[in-house]
Each structure stands twice: as structure tokens, then as C-alpha cells.
Amino acid sequence: RRMKTGTVYVNRGQWDVNSPFGGYKQSGIGREGGKEGYEEFLETKTIYDC
């Protein structure tokens, strides 16, 4: 059989942090783990040192 997936691991306990993981197509899970996923959790802050 064929399986449509984003990322699949077999017998592997860890993943590359640059590889996004999450749902496929319209699963509603989204993507995390890649650069774009981390940026979703960040808030830009400006700090001035006088």
C-alpha cells in the first residue's frame, strides 16, 4: 500500500530540528519544529540600553 505523509520515521526516537513535523494536508495539526514553527512562538522585543 501507499501512504501519503509529510515525514515518517520507523524505529527512530529523535528527529532533526530543521525538519518540520505535523499534520498532512488539512489535518488541522499544523507544522512545528522547523524555523517557521519556532518563529510562531516568538515575540520580537526591542531593548534600549541608555
NUBA-586877 format. One record per residue: residue in one letter; y, x, z of N, C-alpha, C in turn. Coordinates in steps of 0.001 Angstrom, whole numbers, plus 524288, in hexadecimal, padded with zeros to 5 digits. Example, Ala and Ser with C-alpha at 12.3 -4.5 7.8 and 13.67 -1.06 7.14 Angstrom:
BEGIN
a7E9C68338681E787EE6C8300C81E787F31C8339081E78s7F7368323281BA87FBDC8356681BE48001E8326481EBE
END
This chain:
BEGIN
r7FB5F8033680000800008000080000804DC8035F80000r8091D800FC7FE5480E308039D7FE7D8116F8015B802EDm814C2804AC8050C8180D802FF8095A81DA5804C580835k8215C8012280839826D68027E8076A8293B803AA80CB9t82AEE8087580D6282D3680A0A81260831D380DA88117Cg834C980E8881595838FC8125E8156A836CA817B9816B0t834FD8187C81B7E832B781D6781D3E82DB081C3782026v8298881F0981EE28247C81E2D821708227B8235382397y8209F823438286B81E22827D482ACA818AC8264F82C83v814F0829B582B8280F96828DA82D4080E0D82D7A830A8n80C6982C5D8357280AD3830648392E80F1B8347083A17r813CD8329E83ABE8182C8362583BCA81B97833B683FFFg81CD3836B68440481FAC8348E84873825898351C84849q827A783843844D382D46838F4844A282F2B838CC83F02w834578382B83E618368F837C98393083B3A83B73838BBd83CD983C46834058417483F72832F18464C83C368341Av849F783E5C8371684E9F83B5B838808520D83A1D833CCn8515D83CDB82F858546583BBB82AD0851F98376C82786s84D5D835AA828FC84AB4831918261384BB782C4F828AEp84E76828C18261584F79823AD8287384A7E82079828FFf84A0F81D8582D2C8458A81A1D82DC88476E8149C82ED9g84427810DC82DD2845B080B7882EB4842D2807D982B0Dg845008035082A53842747FF578272C842B48006F8215Ay8401D7FD2381E7A83FE97FD9B818C78421B7F8A581668k8457D7F92B812AD8480C7F4CB8100084ADA7F143813E4q849757EC4B8145384C4D7E89C81799849857E79181CC5s8477A7EBA981F33844AC7EAEF8241E8485C7E9BA8289Fg84D577EB4082823851137EA5C82C53851077EE9783078i84DB17F27D82FEB84D5F7F6A2833DA851AD7FAA58330Cg8530A7FBDC82E47857287FFA682D37855248053482D0Er858BD808F182D098576180E7C82CB5859C68116C83144e856CC814EB83393858AF81858837B68563E81DAD836F1g8586D8218E839868561D826B883954858DC82A75835B2g85ACD8289D8314F85DAB82BFA82DBB8635282C8182F68k8664282F7982C7386BC48305782DAA86EBD82B2C82DF9e86DC5827AE82A568707E822AD82A4A86F2481F6C82F17g86A4281FB7830D7868AB81CCA8357986B6381EAE83A5Dy86BE7823D483AF386EA1825F683F7F874618247783F72e876B68248783AD887C428233F83A7687D5A81D9D83C0Ce8799781A3383BA087A4B814C783D4887B10814598432Df8791A8182284621879748180384BD087E0381B4184DE6l8810381DC084A73885528211A84C1688A8381E4984B99e88E2781FDD84EE08937681DD884E898971F8228884E74t89A66822DA84A7A89E0182738849F98A235826D884E20k8A34A82B37850A28A72D82B55854C78AAB18300E853E5t8AFCC82F548545B8B3818339A853C88B5308356A85929i8B4F583A8885A048B68783CC085F0D8BAD2840BE85E03y8BF3A8401F860AE8C392843C9860358C3B48474286502d8C46984C52864278C4E88500C8686F8CA8B851F88687Bc8CD688509386C888D2FC8520786CC88D3DD856DA87001
END
